[in-house]
Amino acid sequence: MSHPQAPPPPYSQAVPGYYQPPPQHMPAQGAAPATTVIIHTTTPSFTPISNDPATITCPSCHAVVRTTVIRQPSTSTHLWALILCLFICWPCVCVPYCMDSCQNANHYCPNCNAYIGTYSN
């Protein structure tokens, strides 16, 4: 037969033999009260990225920069090359890989090389 245990003491009561630090929300005696500073900033107008370099504020280094664009073939680029190959236009297979409008434009910050975004055609 087991005896019912007494409920544990509430958090506010001290337990003998254990150090209980003061609560963090209460300032220590003699300490100055905390000051909250609110800074209001205006959001710059966002220029959506496109197929060409764009002037933006980098979310990583917070500098206003003109993005570096690196083109990368997409799935549609490969499909167009396959279609050209299937229709016996094999000399023209490289055309989608040479056209900027058939590739994705990946934007990077020239200051910190952070990835900004991709414009898909």
MOPAC internal coordinates of N, CA, C and O (Angstrom, degrees):
PM7 1SCF
backbone

  N    0.0000 0     0.00 0     0.00 0    0    0    0
  C    1.4355 1     0.00 0     0.00 0    1    0    0
  C    1.5360 1   108.07 1     0.00 0    2    1    0
  O    1.2310 1   120.07 1   -54.58 1    3    2    1
  N    1.3076 1   117.47 1   125.42 1    3    2    1
  C    1.4546 1   120.97 1  -176.90 1    5    3    2
  C    1.5169 1   110.04 1   -98.72 1    6    5    3
  O    1.2310 1   122.04 1   -32.37 1    7    6    5
  N    1.2909 1   113.70 1   147.63 1    7    6    5
  C    1.4533 1   119.98 1   178.83 1    9    7    6
  C    1.5271 1   108.71 1   -91.01 1   10    9    7
  O    1.2310 1   119.81 1   -39.62 1   11   10    9
  N    1.3214 1   117.97 1   140.38 1   11   10    9
  C    1.4636 1   118.84 1   177.75 1   13   11   10
  C    1.5260 1   109.80 1   -65.85 1   14   13   11
  O    1.2310 1   121.17 1   -42.14 1   15   14   13
  N    1.3127 1   115.37 1   137.86 1   15   14   13
  C    1.4541 1   120.40 1  -179.73 1   17   15   14
  C    1.5184 1   109.48 1   -84.99 1   18   17   15
  O    1.2310 1   121.90 1   -30.12 1   19   18   17
  N    1.3102 1   113.97 1   149.88 1   19   18   17
  C    1.4589 1   119.26 1   177.20 1   21   19   18
  C    1.5275 1   107.82 1   -73.40 1   22   21   19
  O    1.2310 1   119.86 1   -37.02 1   23   22   21
  N    1.3161 1   117.88 1   142.98 1   23   22   21
  C    1.4601 1   119.50 1   178.95 1   25   23   22
  C    1.5305 1   110.17 1   -64.24 1   26   25   23
  O    1.2310 1   120.24 1   -29.74 1   27   26   25
  N    1.3203 1   117.15 1   150.26 1   27   26   25
  C    1.4642 1   119.07 1   179.97 1   29   27   26
  C    1.5263 1   109.82 1   -65.19 1   30   29   27
  O    1.2310 1   120.20 1   -27.18 1   31   30   29
  N    1.3391 1   117.23 1   152.82 1   31   30   29
  C    1.4643 1   119.75 1  -179.09 1   33   31   30
  C    1.5319 1   109.82 1   -67.15 1   34   33   31
  O    1.2310 1   120.04 1   -30.82 1   35   34   33
  N    1.3305 1   117.53 1   149.18 1   35   34   33
  C    1.4640 1   119.51 1   176.43 1   37   35   34
  C    1.5210 1   110.78 1   -60.99 1   38   37   35
  O    1.2310 1   120.56 1   -20.58 1   39   38   37
  N    1.3168 1   116.53 1   159.42 1   39   38   37
  C    1.4644 1   121.96 1  -176.88 1   41   39   38
  C    1.5185 1   111.84 1   -58.99 1   42   41   39
  O    1.2310 1   119.95 1   148.37 1   43   42   41
  N    1.3049 1   117.69 1   -31.63 1   43   42   41
  C    1.4563 1   119.97 1  -175.85 1   45   43   42
  C    1.5304 1   112.46 1   -74.38 1   46   45   43
  O    1.2310 1   119.84 1   164.40 1   47   46   45
  N    1.3236 1   117.91 1   -15.60 1   47   46   45
  C    1.4576 1   119.64 1   179.51 1   49   47   46
  C    1.5266 1   109.72 1   -88.54 1   50   49   47
  O    1.2310 1   121.06 1   -36.92 1   51   50   49
  N    1.3021 1   115.58 1   143.08 1   51   50   49
  C    1.4542 1   120.52 1   179.58 1   53   51   50
  C    1.5225 1   109.68 1   -78.32 1   54   53   51
  O    1.2310 1   120.82 1   -39.02 1   55   54   53
  N    1.3207 1   116.04 1   140.98 1   55   54   53
  C    1.4560 1   122.07 1   176.32 1   57   55   54
  C    1.5220 1   106.49 1  -102.04 1   58   57   55
  O    1.2310 1   119.64 1   -53.53 1   59   58   57
  N    1.3381 1   118.29 1   126.47 1   59   58   57
  C    1.4683 1   120.03 1  -177.64 1   61   59   58
  C    1.5307 1   111.06 1   -58.11 1   62   61   59
  O    1.2310 1   120.74 1   -45.72 1   63   62   61
  N    1.3426 1   116.19 1   134.28 1   63   62   61
  C    1.4547 1   121.14 1   176.28 1   65   63   62
  C    1.5290 1   113.59 1    90.66 1   66   65   63
  O    1.2310 1   118.86 1   174.17 1   67   66   65
  N    1.2908 1   119.78 1    -5.83 1   67   66   65
  C    1.4631 1   122.50 1  -178.38 1   69   67   66
  C    1.5222 1   109.50 1  -120.90 1   70   69   67
  O    1.2310 1   120.88 1   -41.49 1   71   70   69
  N    1.3460 1   115.92 1   138.51 1   71   70   69
  C    1.4645 1   121.11 1   176.42 1   73   71   70
  C    1.5217 1   108.68 1   -84.73 1   74   73   71
  O    1.2310 1   121.17 1   -49.28 1   75   74   73
  N    1.2970 1   115.36 1   130.72 1   75   74   73
  C    1.4555 1   120.13 1   178.27 1   77   75   74
  C    1.5268 1   107.50 1  -114.90 1   78   77   75
  O    1.2310 1   120.06 1   -68.56 1   79   78   77
  N    1.3738 1   117.49 1   111.44 1   79   78   77
  C    1.4629 1   118.80 1  -179.38 1   81   79   78
  C    1.5213 1   110.19 1   -68.57 1   82   81   79
  O    1.2310 1   120.50 1   -25.43 1   83   82   81
  N    1.3315 1   116.65 1   154.57 1   83   82   81
  C    1.4657 1   118.44 1   178.79 1   85   83   82
  C    1.5282 1   109.97 1   -65.81 1   86   85   83
  O    1.2310 1   120.01 1   -29.97 1   87   86   85
  N    1.3325 1   117.59 1   150.03 1   87   86   85
  C    1.4639 1   119.72 1   179.07 1   89   87   86
  C    1.5225 1   110.80 1   -59.12 1   90   89   87
  O    1.2310 1   120.50 1   -33.13 1   91   90   89
  N    1.3403 1   116.65 1   146.87 1   91   90   89
  C    1.4606 1   121.68 1  -175.52 1   93   91   90
  C    1.5259 1   112.57 1   -72.92 1   94   93   91
  O    1.2310 1   120.02 1   155.48 1   95   94   93
  N    1.3135 1   117.56 1   -24.52 1   95   94   93
  C    1.4592 1   119.18 1  -176.66 1   97   95   94
  C    1.5287 1   112.81 1   -80.07 1   98   97   95
  O    1.2310 1   119.94 1   170.08 1   99   98   97
  N    1.3148 1   117.73 1    -9.92 1   99   98   97
  C    1.4554 1   121.37 1   179.95 1  101   99   98
  C    1.5208 1   108.54 1  -101.51 1  102  101   99
  O    1.2310 1   119.41 1   -54.39 1  103  102  101
  N    1.3453 1   118.73 1   125.61 1  103  102  101
  C    1.4628 1   119.20 1   177.94 1  105  103  102
  C    1.5217 1   110.19 1   -69.96 1  106  105  103
  O    1.2310 1   120.60 1   -32.97 1  107  106  105
  N    1.3209 1   116.46 1   147.03 1  107  106  105
  C    1.4542 1   121.18 1   177.92 1  109  107  106
  C    1.5220 1   108.63 1   -68.88 1  110  109  107
  O    1.2310 1   121.13 1   -24.30 1  111  110  109
  N    1.3283 1   115.44 1   155.70 1  111  110  109
  C    1.4522 1   118.79 1  -178.62 1  113  111  110
  C    1.5212 1   109.80 1   -64.45 1  114  113  111
  O    1.2310 1   121.20 1   -45.54 1  115  114  113
  N    1.3098 1   115.32 1   134.46 1  115  114  113
  C    1.4462 1   120.63 1   179.47 1  117  115  114
  C    1.5208 1   113.67 1    86.70 1  118  117  115
  O    1.2310 1   119.67 1   172.28 1  119  118  117
  N    1.3137 1   118.23 1    -7.72 1  119  118  117
  C    1.4639 1   120.86 1   179.73 1  121  119  118
  C    1.5214 1   109.65 1   -85.59 1  122  121  119
  O    1.2310 1   121.06 1   -31.42 1  123  122  121
  N    1.3143 1   115.58 1   148.58 1  123  122  121
  C    1.4598 1   120.62 1   178.76 1  125  123  122
  C    1.5348 1   109.16 1   -74.05 1  126  125  123
  O    1.2310 1   119.67 1   -35.56 1  127  126  125
  N    1.3171 1   118.23 1   144.44 1  127  126  125
  C    1.4654 1   119.53 1   178.70 1  129  127  126
  C    1.5266 1   110.25 1   -66.12 1  130  129  127
  O    1.2310 1   121.06 1   -28.45 1  131  130  129
  N    1.3150 1   115.57 1   151.55 1  131  130  129
  C    1.4642 1   121.15 1  -179.79 1  133  131  130
  C    1.5221 1   110.37 1   -70.20 1  134  133  131
  O    1.2310 1   120.88 1   -35.30 1  135  134  133
  N    1.3200 1   115.92 1   144.70 1  135  134  133
  C    1.4560 1   121.97 1   179.26 1  137  135  134
  C    1.5196 1   108.68 1  -112.29 1  138  137  135
  O    1.2310 1   120.47 1   -48.31 1  139  138  137
  N    1.3121 1   116.71 1   131.69 1  139  138  137
  C    1.4534 1   121.66 1   177.88 1  141  139  138
  C    1.5180 1   108.76 1  -101.55 1  142  141  139
  O    1.2310 1   120.89 1   -52.05 1  143  142  141
  N    1.3456 1   115.90 1   127.95 1  143  142  141
  C    1.4535 1   121.59 1   179.48 1  145  143  142
  C    1.5189 1   107.55 1  -111.99 1  146  145  143
  O    1.2310 1   120.30 1   -53.96 1  147  146  145
  N    1.3209 1   117.04 1   126.04 1  147  146  145
  C    1.4526 1   122.15 1   178.50 1  149  147  146
  C    1.5207 1   107.81 1  -110.23 1  150  149  147
  O    1.2310 1   121.04 1   -55.79 1  151  150  149
  N    1.3255 1   115.61 1   124.21 1  151  150  149
  C    1.4563 1   120.91 1  -179.42 1  153  151  150
  C    1.5229 1   107.96 1  -110.05 1  154  153  151
  O    1.2310 1   120.42 1   -56.82 1  155  154  153
  N    1.3184 1   116.81 1   123.18 1  155  154  153
  C    1.4540 1   121.83 1   177.97 1  157  155  154
  C    1.5166 1   108.63 1   -99.20 1  158  157  155
  O    1.2310 1   120.82 1   -51.60 1  159  158  157
  N    1.3108 1   116.04 1   128.40 1  159  158  157
  C    1.4566 1   120.56 1   176.59 1  161  159  158
  C    1.5107 1   108.85 1  -124.24 1  162  161  159
  O    1.2310 1   121.21 1   -25.22 1  163  162  161
  N    1.2928 1   115.28 1   154.78 1  163  162  161
  C    1.4561 1   119.15 1   176.25 1  165  163  162
  C    1.5098 1   108.53 1   -94.36 1  166  165  163
  O    1.2310 1   120.56 1   -39.41 1  167  166  165
  N    1.2984 1   116.54 1   140.59 1  167  166  165
  C    1.4496 1   121.93 1   179.23 1  169  167  166
  C    1.5213 1   108.47 1   -82.46 1  170  169  167
  O    1.2310 1   119.85 1   -54.72 1  171  170  169
  N    1.3331 1   117.88 1   125.28 1  171  170  169
  C    1.4576 1   118.86 1   179.08 1  173  171  170
  C    1.5241 1   110.12 1   -68.46 1  174  173  171
  O    1.2310 1   121.46 1   -28.66 1  175  174  173
  N    1.3093 1   114.80 1   151.34 1  175  174  173
  C    1.4628 1   118.05 1   179.15 1  177  175  174
  C    1.5206 1   108.05 1   -64.63 1  178  177  175
  O    1.2310 1   120.69 1   -47.42 1  179  178  177
  N    1.3010 1   116.28 1   132.58 1  179  178  177
  C    1.4531 1   122.29 1  -175.77 1  181  179  178
  C    1.5131 1   109.98 1   -87.69 1  182  181  179
  O    1.2310 1   120.94 1   -56.26 1  183  182  181
  N    1.3151 1   115.82 1   123.74 1  183  182  181
  C    1.4533 1   121.08 1   174.60 1  185  183  182
  C    1.5172 1   106.97 1   -92.95 1  186  185  183
  O    1.2310 1   119.81 1   -64.65 1  187  186  185
  N    1.3252 1   117.96 1   115.35 1  187  186  185
  C    1.4563 1   118.31 1  -178.88 1  189  187  186
  C    1.5258 1   110.43 1   -64.78 1  190  189  187
  O    1.2310 1   121.59 1   -37.52 1  191  190  189
  N    1.3141 1   114.56 1   142.48 1  191  190  189
  C    1.4517 1   117.77 1   179.32 1  193  191  190
  C    1.5187 1   109.28 1   -72.46 1  194  193  191
  O    1.2310 1   121.43 1   -31.42 1  195  194  193
  N    1.3141 1   114.87 1   148.58 1  195  194  193
  C    1.4581 1   120.65 1  -178.55 1  197  195  194
  C    1.5193 1   108.02 1  -135.00 1  198  197  195
  O    1.2310 1   121.00 1    21.22 1  199  198  197
  N    1.2967 1   115.70 1  -158.78 1  199  198  197
  C    1.4526 1   121.49 1   179.93 1  201  199  198
  C    1.5294 1   111.25 1   -73.68 1  202  201  199
  O    1.2310 1   120.46 1   162.55 1  203  202  201
  N    1.3279 1   116.72 1   -17.45 1  203  202  201
  C    1.4610 1   122.56 1  -178.10 1  205  203  202
  C    1.5251 1   110.06 1  -107.88 1  206  205  203
  O    1.2310 1   119.77 1   -16.82 1  207  206  205
  N    1.3498 1   118.04 1   163.18 1  207  206  205
  C    1.4688 1   120.12 1   176.35 1  209  207  206
  C    1.5251 1   111.20 1   -57.75 1  210  209  207
  O    1.2310 1   120.51 1   -34.24 1  211  210  209
  N    1.3205 1   116.62 1   145.76 1  211  210  209
  C    1.4652 1   122.25 1  -177.79 1  213  211  210
  C    1.5233 1   109.29 1  -126.51 1  214  213  211
  O    1.2310 1   120.52 1   -29.52 1  215  214  213
  N    1.3161 1   116.61 1   150.48 1  215  214  213
  C    1.4584 1   121.99 1   175.38 1  217  215  214
  C    1.5236 1   108.01 1   -92.97 1  218  217  215
  O    1.2310 1   120.64 1   -61.90 1  219  218  217
  N    1.3253 1   116.39 1   118.10 1  219  218  217
  C    1.4684 1   121.52 1  -176.32 1  221  219  218
  C    1.5275 1   109.38 1  -140.62 1  222  221  219
  O    1.2310 1   120.99 1    -8.70 1  223  222  221
  N    1.3215 1   115.72 1   171.30 1  223  222  221
  C    1.4586 1   122.39 1   168.94 1  225  223  222
  C    1.5168 1   107.03 1   -96.29 1  226  225  223
  O    1.2310 1   120.50 1   -60.77 1  227  226  225
  N    1.3028 1   116.65 1   119.23 1  227  226  225
  C    1.4654 1   121.70 1  -177.06 1  229  227  226
  C    1.5239 1   109.64 1   -65.02 1  230  229  227
  O    1.2310 1   119.67 1   -52.56 1  231  230  229
  N    1.3434 1   118.24 1   127.44 1  231  230  229
  C    1.4641 1   119.82 1   178.75 1  233  231  230
  C    1.5300 1   113.11 1   -70.18 1  234  233  231
  O    1.2310 1   120.06 1   164.85 1  235  234  233
  N    1.3206 1   117.49 1   -15.15 1  235  234  233
  C    1.4559 1   120.43 1  -178.25 1  237  235  234
  C    1.5299 1   112.30 1   -90.76 1  238  237  235
  O    1.2310 1   120.43 1   126.84 1  239  238  237
  N    1.3443 1   116.78 1   -53.16 1  239  238  237
  C    1.4758 1   119.66 1  -177.21 1  241  239  238
  C    1.5252 1   112.56 1  -104.23 1  242  241  239
  O    1.2310 1   119.43 1   176.47 1  243  242  241
  N    1.3233 1   118.69 1    -3.53 1  243  242  241
  C    1.4660 1   125.78 1   176.59 1  245  243  242
  C    1.5266 1   113.63 1    61.04 1  246  245  243
  O    1.2310 1   120.13 1  -154.52 1  247  246  245
  N    1.3250 1   117.36 1    25.48 1  247  246  245
  C    1.4582 1   121.49 1   176.35 1  249  247  246
  C    1.5244 1   108.93 1   -96.87 1  250  249  247
  O    1.2310 1   120.51 1   -32.67 1  251  250  249
  N    1.3116 1   116.63 1   147.33 1  251  250  249
  C    1.4635 1   120.71 1   175.46 1  253  251  250
  C    1.5218 1   106.59 1   -83.93 1  254  253  251
  O    1.2310 1   120.95 1   -64.88 1  255  254  253
  N    1.3353 1   115.79 1   115.12 1  255  254  253
  C    1.4601 1   121.44 1  -173.52 1  257  255  254
  C    1.5260 1   110.48 1  -135.10 1  258  257  255
  O    1.2310 1   121.57 1   -15.92 1  259  258  257
  N    1.3106 1   114.61 1   164.08 1  259  258  257
  C    1.4666 1   122.02 1   171.06 1  261  259  258
  C    1.5195 1   105.45 1  -101.29 1  262  261  259
  O    1.2310 1   120.05 1   -58.39 1  263  262  261
  N    1.3253 1   117.50 1   121.61 1  263  262  261
  C    1.4596 1   121.92 1  -171.76 1  265  263  262
  C    1.5221 1   112.20 1   -65.03 1  266  265  263
  O    1.2310 1   121.46 1   -28.05 1  267  266  265
  N    1.3149 1   114.81 1   151.95 1  267  266  265
  C    1.4572 1   122.64 1   171.73 1  269  267  266
  C    1.5173 1   106.73 1   -95.14 1  270  269  267
  O    1.2310 1   120.40 1   -50.96 1  271  270  269
  N    1.3281 1   116.84 1   129.04 1  271  270  269
  C    1.4626 1   121.14 1  -177.06 1  273  271  270
  C    1.5236 1   109.16 1  -105.85 1  274  273  271
  O    1.2310 1   121.05 1   -52.33 1  275  274  273
  N    1.3142 1   115.59 1   127.67 1  275  274  273
  C    1.4585 1   122.17 1   175.15 1  277  275  274
  C    1.5268 1   106.82 1  -119.04 1  278  277  275
  O    1.2310 1   120.85 1   -57.10 1  279  278  277
  N    1.3123 1   115.98 1   122.90 1  279  278  277
  C    1.4688 1   121.76 1  -178.13 1  281  279  278
  C    1.5291 1   109.58 1   -82.69 1  282  281  279
  O    1.2310 1   121.66 1   -37.08 1  283  282  281
  N    1.3326 1   114.44 1   142.92 1  283  282  281
  C    1.4598 1   120.21 1   179.55 1  285  283  282
  C    1.5194 1   108.55 1  -141.44 1  286  285  283
  O    1.2310 1   119.91 1   -47.74 1  287  286  285
  N    1.3297 1   117.78 1   132.26 1  287  286  285
  C    1.4686 1   120.01 1   178.21 1  289  287  286
  C    1.5236 1   110.57 1   -61.27 1  290  289  287
  O    1.2310 1   121.51 1   -37.31 1  291  290  289
  N    1.3118 1   114.72 1   142.69 1  291  290  289
  C    1.4617 1   120.40 1   179.68 1  293  291  290
  C    1.5287 1   109.27 1  -111.48 1  294  293  291
  O    1.2310 1   121.08 1     2.29 1  295  294  293
  N    1.3046 1   115.54 1  -177.71 1  295  294  293
  C    1.4606 1   120.66 1   178.15 1  297  295  294
  C    1.5264 1   110.51 1   -62.45 1  298  297  295
  O    1.2310 1   120.38 1   141.31 1  299  298  297
  N    1.3278 1   116.88 1   -38.69 1  299  298  297
  C    1.4672 1   119.08 1   179.65 1  301  299  298
  C    1.5321 1   110.86 1   -66.78 1  302  301  299
  O    1.2310 1   119.71 1   148.19 1  303  302  301
  N    1.3346 1   118.15 1   -31.81 1  303  302  301
  C    1.4637 1   121.12 1   176.31 1  305  303  302
  C    1.5186 1   109.91 1   -61.90 1  306  305  303
  O    1.2310 1   120.57 1   134.53 1  307  306  305
  N    1.3259 1   116.51 1   -45.47 1  307  306  305
  C    1.4632 1   120.89 1   179.73 1  309  307  306
  C    1.5239 1   111.10 1   -66.77 1  310  309  307
  O    1.2310 1   120.03 1   142.52 1  311  310  309
  N    1.3358 1   117.54 1   -37.48 1  311  310  309
  C    1.4668 1   120.36 1   179.16 1  313  311  310
  C    1.5243 1   111.58 1   -65.84 1  314  313  311
  O    1.2310 1   120.13 1   138.42 1  315  314  313
  N    1.3331 1   117.35 1   -41.58 1  315  314  313
  C    1.4616 1   119.79 1   177.54 1  317  315  314
  C    1.5233 1   111.10 1   -63.25 1  318  317  315
  O    1.2310 1   120.05 1   140.37 1  319  318  317
  N    1.3233 1   117.50 1   -39.63 1  319  318  317
  C    1.4639 1   120.64 1   177.44 1  321  319  318
  C    1.5261 1   110.48 1   -64.29 1  322  321  319
  O    1.2310 1   120.11 1   140.60 1  323  322  321
  N    1.3303 1   117.40 1   -39.40 1  323  322  321
  C    1.4624 1   121.19 1   177.92 1  325  323  322
  C    1.5246 1   111.33 1   -65.69 1  326  325  323
  O    1.2310 1   120.34 1   138.13 1  327  326  325
  N    1.3286 1   116.96 1   -41.87 1  327  326  325
  C    1.4693 1   120.72 1   178.67 1  329  327  326
  C    1.5259 1   110.41 1   -62.65 1  330  329  327
  O    1.2310 1   120.40 1   136.86 1  331  330  329
  N    1.3260 1   116.83 1   -43.14 1  331  330  329
  C    1.4638 1   119.88 1   178.02 1  333  331  330
  C    1.5245 1   111.22 1   -63.01 1  334  333  331
  O    1.2310 1   120.65 1   142.10 1  335  334  333
  N    1.3188 1   116.36 1   -37.90 1  335  334  333
  C    1.4643 1   120.71 1   178.89 1  337  335  334
  C    1.5212 1   110.97 1   -67.79 1  338  337  335
  O    1.2310 1   119.94 1   139.11 1  339  338  337
  N    1.3306 1   117.73 1   -40.89 1  339  338  337
  C    1.4684 1   121.35 1  -179.20 1  341  339  338
  C    1.5233 1   112.84 1   -67.81 1  342  341  339
  O    1.2310 1   120.35 1   150.39 1  343  342  341
  N    1.3239 1   116.93 1   -29.61 1  343  342  341
  C    1.4570 1   120.44 1   179.92 1  345  343  342
  C    1.5292 1   111.54 1   -94.86 1  346  345  343
  O    1.2310 1   120.91 1  -152.97 1  347  346  345
  N    1.3093 1   115.86 1    27.03 1  347  346  345
  C    1.4608 1   124.49 1   174.51 1  349  347  346
  C    1.5323 1   111.92 1    55.69 1  350  349  347
  O    1.2310 1   120.90 1  -143.98 1  351  350  349
  N    1.3112 1   115.89 1    36.02 1  351  350  349
  C    1.4673 1   122.05 1   172.78 1  353  351  350
  C    1.5129 1   108.49 1  -109.02 1  354  353  351
  O    1.2310 1   120.69 1  -138.60 1  355  354  353
  N    1.3517 1   116.29 1    41.40 1  355  354  353
  C    1.4528 1   120.13 1  -174.34 1  357  355  354
  C    1.5233 1   113.83 1   -59.47 1  358  357  355
  O    1.2310 1   118.07 1   153.83 1  359  358  357
  N    1.3622 1   121.28 1   -26.17 1  359  358  357
  C    1.4735 1   117.22 1   175.08 1  361  359  358
  C    1.5339 1   112.46 1   -67.24 1  362  361  359
  O    1.2310 1   120.41 1   160.50 1  363  362  361
  N    1.3331 1   116.83 1   -19.50 1  363  362  361
  C    1.4733 1   120.59 1  -178.05 1  365  363  362
  C    1.5239 1   113.25 1   -97.64 1  366  365  363
  O    1.2310 1   119.92 1  -172.24 1  367  366  365
  N    1.3277 1   117.75 1     7.76 1  367  366  365
  C    1.4645 1   121.27 1  -176.47 1  369  367  366
  C    1.5330 1   111.29 1   -61.59 1  370  369  367
  O    1.2310 1   119.54 1   148.26 1  371  370  369
  N    1.3195 1   118.48 1   -31.74 1  371  370  369
  C    1.4692 1   120.94 1  -176.81 1  373  371  370
  C    1.5307 1   112.27 1   -79.22 1  374  373  371
  O    1.2310 1   119.25 1   168.85 1  375  374  373
  N    1.3362 1   119.03 1   -11.15 1  375  374  373
  C    1.4673 1   121.40 1  -176.35 1  377  375  374
  C    1.5307 1   112.32 1   -59.31 1  378  377  375
  O    1.2310 1   117.94 1   133.53 1  379  378  377
  N    1.3476 1   121.53 1   -46.47 1  379  378  377
  C    1.4753 1   119.23 1   179.11 1  381  379  378
  C    1.5324 1   113.52 1   -61.29 1  382  381  379
  O    1.2310 1   120.19 1   152.90 1  383  382  381
  N    1.3330 1   117.23 1   -27.10 1  383  382  381
  C    1.4609 1   120.42 1   179.83 1  385  383  382
  C    1.5321 1   112.02 1   -79.68 1  386  385  383
  O    1.2310 1   120.25 1   164.86 1  387  386  385
  N    1.3330 1   117.12 1   -15.14 1  387  386  385
  C    1.4689 1   121.62 1   179.26 1  389  387  386
  C    1.5226 1   112.43 1   -97.57 1  390  389  387
  O    1.2310 1   119.94 1   165.20 1  391  390  389
  N    1.3199 1   117.73 1   -14.80 1  391  390  389
  C    1.4605 1   121.45 1  -177.29 1  393  391  390
  C    1.5250 1   110.17 1   -92.83 1  394  393  391
  O    1.2310 1   120.59 1   -51.46 1  395  394  393
  N    1.3440 1   116.47 1   128.54 1  395  394  393
  C    1.4611 1   120.56 1   178.32 1  397  395  394
  C    1.5240 1   111.72 1   -65.43 1  398  397  395
  O    1.2310 1   120.12 1   149.03 1  399  398  397
  N    1.3278 1   117.38 1   -30.97 1  399  398  397
  C    1.4613 1   120.41 1  -177.28 1  401  399  398
  C    1.5308 1   112.44 1   -71.96 1  402  401  399
  O    1.2310 1   119.53 1   166.78 1  403  402  401
  N    1.3190 1   118.50 1   -13.22 1  403  402  401
  C    1.4701 1   121.53 1   178.58 1  405  403  402
  C    1.5243 1   112.35 1   -98.99 1  406  405  403
  O    1.2310 1   119.96 1  -176.29 1  407  406  405
  N    1.3265 1   117.68 1     3.71 1  407  406  405
  C    1.4551 1   120.55 1  -177.20 1  409  407  406
  C    1.5217 1   110.52 1  -123.68 1  410  409  407
  O    1.2310 1   121.16 1   -22.20 1  411  410  409
  N    1.3185 1   115.40 1   157.80 1  411  410  409
  C    1.4660 1   120.82 1   175.54 1  413  411  410
  C    1.5257 1   109.20 1   -77.06 1  414  413  411
  O    1.2310 1   120.92 1   -33.34 1  415  414  413
  N    1.3263 1   115.85 1   146.66 1  415  414  413
  C    1.4602 1   121.64 1   176.65 1  417  415  414
  C    1.5226 1   108.46 1  -106.73 1  418  417  415
  O    1.2310 1   120.41 1   -71.96 1  419  418  417
  N    1.3298 1   116.82 1   108.04 1  419  418  417
  C    1.4699 1   122.10 1   177.52 1  421  419  418
  C    1.5222 1   108.29 1   -90.35 1  422  421  419
  O    1.2310 1   120.36 1   -54.71 1  423  422  421
  N    1.3327 1   116.92 1   125.29 1  423  422  421
  C    1.4622 1   122.26 1  -177.86 1  425  423  422
  C    1.5228 1   109.69 1  -100.59 1  426  425  423
  O    1.2310 1   120.93 1   -46.11 1  427  426  425
  N    1.3435 1   115.83 1   133.89 1  427  426  425
  C    1.4596 1   123.19 1   179.37 1  429  427  426
  C    1.5234 1   109.10 1  -130.73 1  430  429  427
  O    1.2310 1   120.83 1   -28.08 1  431  430  429
  N    1.3216 1   116.03 1   151.92 1  431  430  429
  C    1.4683 1   121.73 1   175.91 1  433  431  430
  C    1.5307 1   108.07 1   -78.84 1  434  433  431
  O    1.2310 1   119.42 1   -53.71 1  435  434  433
  N    1.3483 1   118.71 1   126.29 1  435  434  433
  C    1.4676 1   119.21 1   179.01 1  437  435  434
  C    1.5329 1   112.49 1   -73.29 1  438  437  435
  O    1.2310 1   120.26 1   164.43 1  439  438  437
  N    1.3289 1   117.12 1   -15.57 1  439  438  437
  C    1.4608 1   121.51 1  -178.20 1  441  439  438
  C    1.5266 1   111.76 1   -81.00 1  442  441  439
  O    1.2310 1   120.04 1   131.40 1  443  442  441
  N    1.3390 1   117.52 1   -48.60 1  443  442  441
  C    1.4726 1   121.26 1  -175.80 1  445  443  442
  C    1.5306 1   112.91 1  -120.25 1  446  445  443
  O    1.2310 1   119.78 1  -178.38 1  447  446  445
  N    1.3341 1   118.02 1     1.62 1  447  446  445
  C    1.4756 1   124.75 1   179.93 1  449  447  446
  C    1.5218 1   113.14 1    61.20 1  450  449  447
  O    1.2310 1   120.00 1  -154.11 1  451  450  449
  N    1.3246 1   117.61 1    25.89 1  451  450  449
  C    1.4630 1   121.42 1   177.79 1  453  451  450
  C    1.5234 1   109.32 1   -77.98 1  454  453  451
  O    1.2310 1   120.64 1   -35.68 1  455  454  453
  N    1.3155 1   116.38 1   144.32 1  455  454  453
  C    1.4649 1   122.17 1   177.28 1  457  455  454
  C    1.5246 1   108.22 1   -73.92 1  458  457  455
  O    1.2310 1   120.51 1   -51.73 1  459  458  457
  N    1.3379 1   116.63 1   128.27 1  459  458  457
  C    1.4740 1   121.86 1  -178.74 1  461  459  458
  C    1.5220 1   110.43 1   -98.43 1  462  461  459
  O    1.2310 1   120.25 1   130.72 1  463  462  461
  N    1.3161 1   117.12 1   -49.28 1  463  462  461
  C    1.4581 1   120.31 1  -177.78 1  465  463  462
  C    1.5037 1   111.07 1   171.77 1  466  465  463
  O    1.2310 1   121.03 1    -3.45 1  467  466  465
  N    1.3354 1   115.63 1   176.55 1  467  466  465
  C    1.4540 1   122.32 1  -178.72 1  469  467  466
  C    1.5047 1   109.88 1  -125.81 1  470  469  467
  O    1.2310 1   120.96 1   -44.80 1  471  470  469
  N    1.3297 1   115.76 1   135.20 1  471  470  469
  C    1.4519 1   121.52 1   171.78 1  473  471  470
  C    1.5179 1   106.44 1  -102.77 1  474  473  471
  O    1.2310 1   120.75 1   -61.87 1  475  474  473
  N    1.3285 1   116.17 1   118.13 1  475  474  473
  C    1.4620 1   121.88 1  -179.38 1  477  475  474
  C    1.5140 1   109.66 1   -98.66 1  478  477  475
  O    1.2310 1   121.32 1   -45.38 1  479  478  477
  N    1.3116 1   115.08 1   134.62 1  479  478  477
  C    1.4628 1   120.39 1   176.47 1  481  479  478
  C    1.5122 1   110.28 1   -90.32 1  482  481  479
  O    1.2310 1   120.10 1   180.00 1  483  482  481

